[in-house]
Amino acid sequence: MLRAMSSAPGATNLMNRFRSATPIVVCLAMLAAATLAARADEVGVSADAILFGQAAALEGPSSALGQRMRQGIVAAFTEVNAKGGVHGRKLQLISRDDGYDPDRSVAQTLRLIEGDKVFALIGAVGTPTAMATIPITSARNIPFIGPFSGAEFLRDLELSNVVNIRASYGAEAEAWIKHLTEDRKFTRIGIFYQDDSFGRDGLTGVKNALAKRGLELAAEGTFERNTRAVGSAWRTIRRAEPEAIVMVGTYGPCAEFIKLARRSGRTPTFVNISFVGANALARELGPDGEGVIVSQVVPFPWDRSLKLVADYQAAQQAFDPTLTPDFVSLEGYVSGRLVAAALEKLGPAPTRAGLLHLLNDVGRFDISGTAVTVGARAIETPPKVFLTVIQKDGTFKAVDRL
């Protein structure tokens, strides 16, 4: 704040004017100068708004993920704005479609930063897109908040501009393998994964979890991002006759793979990563979804006994009464509420650096009675992972044992 104050012409004039004034007047002048400098100099912050940007898949085969993240964030912002905003400023979101493609994500991220001049980025979707855009945001120290990805590289504490709220893919893989080997007593486990940084991150997590138990993968099969070309992967995996197949992909190809397996008469247990988009997967599968397991990193979005969920549902209804509860939009809502809580603590002169320092220094925030941990605090108290199973009617229930 002192650097911003001393660099602004308005701030310098104010301090010179009151150089010989009383200490109280000097303090007031310095505060006014700091506020004026922050409002004049901080990108994305105006007298009445703070502008956030989102680059995510809003169209195409993975669009449900980006759209749901956006809906949750906007629901949170709408709720906060209805109460007067944060220190008199409304929170606003610009979302741009990157199609879950790294090159497009770079272009859209640069557009948000240089063209739209957003204060921070929030709700990005995907590991390969994050790998492409993180160098851009890190070099500029732009907050990269609540990415919809459990990739391990995003949890490197040296990436001080990245603020994660979800569990890692390694933690999800550990939950899968613990359930399959200890609760179900399976030993033959295959994996179906997206052939890129996202899929390989999940692959590493599964191999590590199996190695802890003296096991190895029975089979591996891959598919290309943004396609449903899964036949070759199924033919490779089925030869090993696995008891379970863990899946690291989005809802479209994962649903296609499960349907193909069902049509062939095979009945292994299928386990999906949270990134799949649980509700979208259940819709795609229809009656083929019964018994399919999906790991989750947020509470049940239908459990109104939790104040967080009740507030989320109310905010979503106020934003758009046609929307239904969803795991992904709840995650977006938590990200939006976290930003608002941090900005409230930060005070009336927000800066990018100040927001990141506060988030990392505080590390634990109470969002409607639910603790959200970030940074080093998330390593000490990791976000929770739990397993759900799709029912015959497409709803979800918690897995009995873990």
Protein Blocks (a to p, Z undefined) as FASTA:
>chain_A
ZZmmmmpmklmmmmmmmmmmcfklmmmmmmmmmmmmmmmmmghiafkbccddddddfedj
klmmmmmmmmmmmmmmmmmmmnnpaghiacddddddehlpaklmmmmmmmmmmmnopabd
ehiacjklmmmmmmmmmmnopacehiacfbfklmpmklmmbccfbdcfklmmmmmmmmmm
mmnopabdcddddddfklmmmmmmmmmmmmmnopacfbdcdddehiabfklmmmmmmmno
pabdcddddfklmmmmmmmmmmnopacdcdddfklommlmmmmnmmmlgopacddfbdcf
klmkbmklmmmmmmmmmmommbccdfklmmmmmmmmmmmmmmmmnojcdcfklmmmmmmm
nopaceehiacdehjllmmmgcddddddddfkopacddfbZZ
